[in-house]
């Protein structure tokens, strides 16, 4: 196993990487929730029948 010394630059890059991963996960959860909500509203309004006519 290779050990990497944690100097200030590596700590900074690690922190930025962790923050970016957290933001990406939150964004995906938000988009998924929004898609589920809009799809549910679409089906409840009966829009599919209008599209098929």
Number of C-alpha atoms within 10 A of each C-alpha: 3 4 5 7 8 10 8 9 9 12 12 11 11 13 12 12 12 11 12 12 12 11 12 12 12 12 12 11 12 12 12 12 12 12 12 12 11 12 11 11 12 12 11 10 10 10 11 11 9 8 7 6 5
